[in-house]
Amino acid sequence: MRRNLTARFAASVALGVILTLGGAMAPGSGLAVAATAQEQDPQPNFLGFAGAYLAGRTADVDNDTSRAIEFYSKALEFDSENIEVKQRLMVALFSGGRFSEGAVLARELKEDPAVAQVSRLALMVEATSKREYRKAASLLDPEDSNPIDRLLNTLMKAWAEYGYGQGEAALATIQALDGPPWYPVFIRYHAGAMAQAMGKKAEARKQFTDLISDPQSGAAAPDTYIRAVMALAGLEAREGNKRAAFDALAAGEEFSPGYAPIAALRQQIEEDGKPEPGVMNAQQGSAAVLFTLGSALNREGAEETVAVYLQFARTLDPQNAATLVILGGLTERLGKLEEAITIYQAVPETSPMRRVSELQLGLALADLGRNGEAKDHLKALIASDPKDIRSYLAYGSVLSQDKDYIEMALTYETAISMIGPAPTRNDWNLFFQAGIANERLKQWPKAEAHFKRALELYPDQPQVMNYLGYSWIDMNINLKEGMDLIRAAVDLRPNDGYIVDSLGWAHYRLGQYDDAVRELERAVELKPADPTINDHLGDAYWRVGRELEASFQWKRALSNEPPEDLMPEIELKLSEGLPDAGESVPATANGADKSQEPAVPLDDAGADEKTDLAPSATMERHAGLHIATPETKRSGSTSSGFNAPN
């Protein structure tokens, strides 16, 4: 099934964020940020503690940090000694970036077992920011039984010890760390960074090289792996060893192709630049600990912890571009788009990641519905660097939201021309998106050629297989090949509810209703709140005579906020049921026009009568753009692959 709901592909690439997007940035945008919902909403009148507390909990669940802080603060006016409210308020203050206010509560709660770890970590950050390193070193327990906390506490304490002149002992402590199989990537990076800060270049080179030589271990924390690549390349460049620097960068490019900061660093070294070390003092080292752990934990369900770690890192190293970009992506993922834009704008203009933040900023504008601003912003970025392919992908995703398929097709054709006659595997998505645009324009021969080219570049790419296979079935051509492609996509992504839905809906379109029910029931299990999948299952139930269950599924689809164009169809089915099935195999209505002249794209151009088959803005953004940290590029999900036990 092909769809256009923004949330649907949120799990296909991460945090969605960013680090593959770009080189240096064009001059800024001066974008005005709209008033937040918090500013516009009326202020509630609380009758007492319970109302304020419950409002705070609701805001917490909704990831509305500003309101949570407001309501918990109000609750404390009614009950100033309530420990639970103080705990929640402290965490909300930290995750919202209001460090100094949270530190006041941390001093009060540092002995509270429920929040002692975060309280003491905050106090350590505070002491480190004041260069009170002996005090910082005394605050955390490196023998904590939790492996994540033990690693974090040990590394933070080691950097504090380095800060007050005990570098040799601190380095030995890091190297002696022993733990789960995912420890080495962190140990080697921080041992290398500390050795480099101490001037022990040979030891730093050894630690970084050992890490880079073990990409399988690096998969536990891809951002940390890439930091080691860039640290080693910078070290070699400063020593005049260009060849060794390029060898290090080549390992990073193989690990995470298209990673923009690596490309920028390569260019700097080619021009005889001498990159500064990423960590030069204890404060930056402590910030790096929080960043490396936070970025590794960046997955669905860990948002609050990650936000706290990244905000602590930002407190210690406010101008660190990597921290700002990932924090902006996390904030965006939580739906706080105006706040995310502000964070992206804080990325230093001199950073190679500034362009990354500007591209992500443009997409955030589109998510806010400010598509005109988003398109102007992204077009300016294309003009500033026409060879930056990610700019075309970002701009194309906004054009898709606007259903401007003619401009979308032209944009991707231009991008394809920019990469030249020898595209690589990394370019598959340009052809995929060009195919989507042409399919929308009913230019099926062009669309099919692009889909096939995408699969030549990236065989077994499940999204392309799914789209091409479903299109064939929808047009009543290549039926066996189409089903084979969709089944293969399901085999590759058996837990992807949307691809499983495609298989079920393909069976439905072919009149194979029992098979459709089986697959669509599985799809609903995987994505129980998706309105379109529930609608599909309702249709399949109706066709096999399970009319009561069909009505239940249609009502469930309505309760889950379906697209506006789907609502009246569901309501009609609830009123009248489905008409007779008629022919079991669909006619060639979906883009079978053989003309090479572009058709005028109507809102329903080439769309299935049952569902909106328009290309998904989020499909392009997440499945296609790969606007993501290195871990999401490699894993294809919001999970970083950091499988540490809790």
Salt bridges, closest charged atoms under 4 A:
ASP60 OD2 - ARG57 NH1 3.85
ASP60 OD2 - ARG88 NH2 2.78
GLU70 OE1 - ARG67 NE 3.47
GLU77 OE1 - LYS74 NZ 3.24
GLU81 OE1 - LYS86 NZ 3.77
GLU101 OE2 - ARG98 NE 2.93
GLU108 OE2 - LYS86 NZ 2.33
GLU111 OE2 - ARG120 NH2 2.70
GLU126 OE1 - ARG107 NH1 2.75
GLU168 OE2 - LYS200 NZ 3.59
ASP210 OD2 - LYS206 NZ 2.91
ASP214 OD2 - ARG188 NH1 3.46
GLU236 OE2 - ARG205 NE 2.76
GLU239 OE2 - LYS201 NZ 2.78
ASP247 OD1 - ARG243 NE 3.46
GLU253 OE2 - ARG266 NE 2.93
ASP272 OD1 - LYS242 NZ 2.68
GLU303 OE2 - ARG333 NH2 3.07
GLU304 OE2 - ARG88 NH2 2.83
GLU332 OE2 - ARG621 NH2 2.25
GLU358 OE2 - ARG354 NH2 2.93
GLU358 OE1 - HIS377 NE2 2.93
ASP367 OD2 - ARG621 NH1 2.58
GLU373 OE2 - ARG370 NE 2.88
ASP388 OD2 - ARG355 NE 2.41
ASP402 OD2 - LYS375 NZ 2.74
GLU413 OE2 - HIS450 NE2 2.81
GLU439 OE2 - ARG2 NH1 3.38
GLU439 OE2 - ARG440 NH2 2.70
GLU456 OE1 - ARG453 NH1 2.93
ASP474 OD1 - ARG509 NH2 2.47
ASP484 OD2 - LYS480 NZ 2.91
ASP496 OD2 - ARG493 NH1 3.90
ASP501 OD1 - HIS536 ND1 2.98
ASP515 OD1 - ARG518 NH1 2.82
GLU519 OE2 - ARG518 NE 3.19
GLU519 OE1 - ARG522 NH2 3.19
GLU521 OE2 - ARG546 NH2 3.48
ASP530 OD2 - ARG8 NH2 2.72
ASP535 OD1 - LYS573 NZ 2.51
ASP539 OD1 - LYS573 NZ 2.84
ASP539 OD2 - LYS610 NZ 3.34
GLU549 OE1 - ARG546 NE 2.78
ASP608 OD2 - ARG509 NE 3.40
ASP612 OD2 - LYS403 NZ 3.94
